[in-house]
Amino acid sequence: MPNYEAIKDNMLRGLKDALAFSKAIDLFAQSKTLKNLFIQCFILNGCLFIGSIIFLDYIATPLFQATTNTLDLSSSSELLLNNNTLLNNNSSFNNSTSSSFVVNSNNNHTYLLVLLHVIFQSLKNLFWLWPIYTISFLLSTLWFNDISAHVTKRLKLMNKSKSSSSSLSSSSSMSSMNANNNNNSLNFRSVINESLTDAVHRSLIFLLLIIQASVISIIPLFGTLVSFILYSWIYAFYSFEYVWSYKGYSLRKRIQYFEERCGYMFAFGSLNALISNYFPFFLSAGVWAMIFPIFIVLAMLAKPPSAADVKREGLRPFRIFHYTIICSSYLIKVLMPIKVQKHIRFKEEQAEEKEQPKEE
């Protein structure tokens, strides 16, 4: 039986860590670099991206619609006036033919009006929203990495992770010094392949998870609740990835760590999901990118249940990623070359061997 009391306590703990805004604000206030990076994120995503969306959706679009509707009404009234003049001048003109002519003309104007609206929306998305969304995504990703690196130095997370694995690193350094120098290029290639493998696998897993959450959200009530839970887990995973990256966790280790603390992670990510997930797509993306630096810092300041807590409370991992991992593995098998598949399997076997003797 799951330990519901421990899960509830961990959820409260996660919510408390997610609400510790004062700690994050203090950290931003103490560092000029962090402050400047946050201001850049706010200006790009809050002022330019969200501001332009509000201007286009609530000012430019209504103004365009009002203008086209006014033109359509004026053209329709002019058409009716010309038709009445024609009827008065020609009494032999058939009334049914005249009325059908007016109806067809009105339909043509309606189609033209709809076409203009479609063209306006397409131009707005193609030449402004998608380009600024891409720029925002790329720049924000760079700034998120800078923020996490600076916070890591201030909190000395890197030193903690290095000290915890000092014995392993010393033995590996001795063996690497005795290795042949000709293997340097092979080692570098192995590191690159490993990072690319993790990146591809991770991207597929989260793409499938987002698709799953989007499809489920169509179902009334139940779907909305399940979708909210899934998005909360996704945002929590994104937030803690910067911590795990500096601690050197593999993708497999990150998923295992996350699933053992699913209650805590749900509560931590729920606030982010609640704030940024219930707007239209572009607006939601802008809100998320604007507030996400705060959640990066909160994740680095957070204190999730330790391995000892998980063991003592008997917390069993909840297989959140089980089916998405199966689907992503199948896609890799179908779409990727055999060499890459063998490399992925080799890395998974290596991870299993490393994690068997010692589980955190």
Secondary structure, 3 states (H helix, E strand, C coil): CCCHHHHHHHHHHHHHHHCCHHHHHHHHHHCHHHHHHHHHHHHHHHHHHHHHHHHHHHHHHHHHHHHHHHHHHHHHHHHHHHHHHHHHHCCCCCHHHHHHHHHHHHHHHHHHHHHHHHHHHHHHHHHHHHHHHHHHHHHHHHHHHHHHHHHHHHHCHHHHHHHHCHHHHHHHHHHHHHCCHHHHHHHHHHHHHHHHHHHHHHHHHHHHHHHHHHHHCCCCCHHHHHHHHHHHHHHHHHHHHHHHHHHCCCHHHHHHHHHHCHHHHHHHHHHHHHHHCCCCHHHHHHHHHHHHHHHHHHHHHCCCCCHHHHHHHCCCCCCCCHHHHHHHHHHHHHHCCHHHHHHHHHHHHHHHHHHCCCCC
